[in-house]
Structures are given as C-alpha cells and as structure tokens.
Amino acid sequence: MRALIATLCGLALAACVHIVVILAGPSFAEEDAFSKLQDTLEAEQAELIGGIGAPDTWFPKPDPATAIAACAFDLGEGPTRISAKTGPLFQSLSIHTRKNGIIFAVTDRAAVRGDLEIVVMTPEQLDEARMLDESGETTRQDVRVVSPQTEGFVIIRVASPYPSLNSTTEAVAKSVSCTIDGD
C-alpha cells in the first residue's frame, strides 16, 4: 500500500514539474519574436516577415497566400500609433507584448471610412491622454489599447484571394505604419 501511495505522489509531483517547465519555458527563451523584430523599432513602416514574397522567414509555417508583416514598439519612448488603410483585401492586426502574448486583435471590419487607427499605451500614458481629452486638446478618435508591458510588436496579416493580387497584398501589409504618437 505504501508503494502505491509513493508511486502516485511521485507521478503527481512529476506532472506538476512538467506543467511548470512547459509554462515557464517561453520566459527563458533568448530568441523571441520581439528580439527578431528589434530592427523595426526605428522603422516607420512594417517589415514583411512571412508569406508572399518573404525570403527565408523565421515565422513558423506561414500561409503562402497571406502576406505577414510586423513592427516592434517600445512604449518607454511614448505611445505607439498604428495606422492602416483598408480596402478590398482581408486584413488583420494583432498586438502582442514581449512576454504576455496577444493583448488585442482587430480586423479591417473595424475601420472607419477605410482608416484603422490604434494607439498602444501604458496605463500612465492613458491617464495623460484622458487629461488632454478633458481639456479639449485632442480631436482624434482612435482605439486605445493599454499594454501591461512597455515592449511589444504588431503582426499584420493580409490575405490574397488570387495570385494576381500578390504584389498588392505585400504592399498593403508593408504600408501599415507604427510610429511614436506625437499628440
């Protein structure tokens, strides 16, 4: 009977350790997506990283009919404005933090008159923006996303329904801008 209890306790402990190692593994990774996208911190436009026309992508298993672009942001320099023009091609944007994963996702259906404006900010920056709103100093209407971390990145996916639209799809994906918000 003691051997059975000891075996069950050992299996339970092994299962707990296994789960902890699997969940903690990504936080110890040295080559995460943000590290691979750090070159885009200074860029004004998104960079093509997968799918149509992307040579030697690090992106895992990209869809060959979808252009995938990305840009990194650092909220320590100020809020980041993500601007996209929408059109007939399906487009989606997902905002990720460096360690916590996806914090916001949206498709082109959320665009107002063909423009999609998203501002990513820290809770402190949101408080400052609200104060400006109350004083009447801002006039823009945009989607505000509060990030729990200062570093992150945006993934843009644009689907190409026909091979003849591949170059247009790439251009749309690369045209998304990720800039420090000057407002």
N, C-alpha and C positions, 0 to 999 in steps of 0.2 A: 504494500500500500504506500509506504514512504517513497519507494522508487517511482511510482506512478505520479505522486504529487510533485516530486522533484523534477520529473520529466516535463510535466505540464507547466510548472513555474519557469523552467528553462526555455520552453517554447514561447511562453508569453513574453519573457524578457527579450528573447531573440527577435520576436515580432515587433516589439516596441523600438528596439535599437534599429531595426531595419527601416521602419517608418521614419524615424528621426533622421537617419542618414539620407534617405531619399528626399525628404522635405528640406533639409539644410544644405544639400549639395549645391544648388544654384547660387547660394550666397557666397560660396567659396570659389566660384568659377572666376578665372582670370580673363578669359576671352568672352565676355558677354557682349550682347548686341550694342550696348552703349559704347563700349571700348572700340568696337569696329566702326562706329559712326562718329567718333570724336572729330574726325577731319571735317565733318559737315557743320560743326559749331559756328564757324566763321562764315559759312556759305549763306547766301540769301535764298537760294532755291534748293529744292530737294534733289537728292542724288539717286540715280537708278541703281538698284541693288539686286533685282531679280526679275525673272520672267523674260518678256520680249526684249531682245537686244542686249541683255545684261551678260557680259562675258565673265566666266569663272566666278559665279556668285557664291557667297558664303551662306546665303539664305537657304534654309533646308527645304528641299523639294518644291521649288516654285512652280506655279501653274504656267505652262507655256503660252497661254492665251491671256495672261494678265501681266501688265507692267507693274512692278513694285518699286516704289521709291521711298526714301527715308531721309529724315533730317533730325539731328540731335539738338537739344536745348539745355541751357543752364539758367535757371531762374535767379541765380545769385546776381546776374547782370541786369535783371528786370523781367517783367512779364514777357512771354513769347506770344506773338501774334502769328497764327497760321491762317493763310488766305488761299482760297482755291476758287477758281472759276469752274462752274459745272456746265455740262452740255448734254448731248445725247448718249454719251458713254457712261456706263455704271462706274461710280467712283465711291470708295470708302476710305475713311481715315480712322486710325486708332492711335490713341495716345497712351504711351507706356512710361512708367517710371523705371529707374535703373534697377531697382530690386523688387518692387511690388507687383509688377505685371501691368496689365491693362487697367487704366483708370477711366477711360472714356472712349466711346466709339460712335461714329456717325456715318451716314451715307449721304449721297448727293440729294436725296429727297428732302433733307433739312435745309437746303439752300433757299435763300430769299432773293428772288429776281436773278438767279444764276450766280450769286455770290455766297460763299461759305466763309464766315469769319469766326475764328475761335481764339480766345485768349487764355493761355495757361498761366496760372499764377499761384503763389503761395498764399496761405491764409492772411498773412500780414499785408501782402500786396492787394488782396481783395478788399481788406478794410480801407486801404488808401483809395482804391478805386471807388468804393461806395461813398467815401467822403467827398470825392470830386463830383460824383453823381448828384449828391445833395446840394453842392454849391453851384451846380449848373455849368461846370467847366467842361463836361464831356457831352458829346452829342451822338456818338456811335452806339448802335445797338448790335451787340455781338454776344456769342455764347461764351460764358466764363466757366472755366474748369479749374477747380482747386486741386493742386497736386500735393500729396503728402511728402514728396521729396523735391529737392531743387534740380536734380538731374534727370533727364528722360529723353525720349525720342518719339517721333511720329512716323507711322508706317502708312503709306498711301498706296492703295490698290486701284488700278483702272483696268476694266475688262475690255477686251477687244472681241466684238462679236464676229468679225470677219478678218481674215489675214490681210486684206487690202487696207485695213484701218490700223495696222500695227504701228506705223510711224506716228500717226496721230495719237494713238494710245500712249506711246512713250513720251511724246511732247506734253500731253496733258498731265502725266504723272510727274514729270520734271518741272512743270510750271508752278507747282504749289510752293508758296514762299513761307519760310519760317524765320521771322525777324524779331528782334527785340522791340517791344511795343514802345513807341515814343510818346504816347499820350500821357 
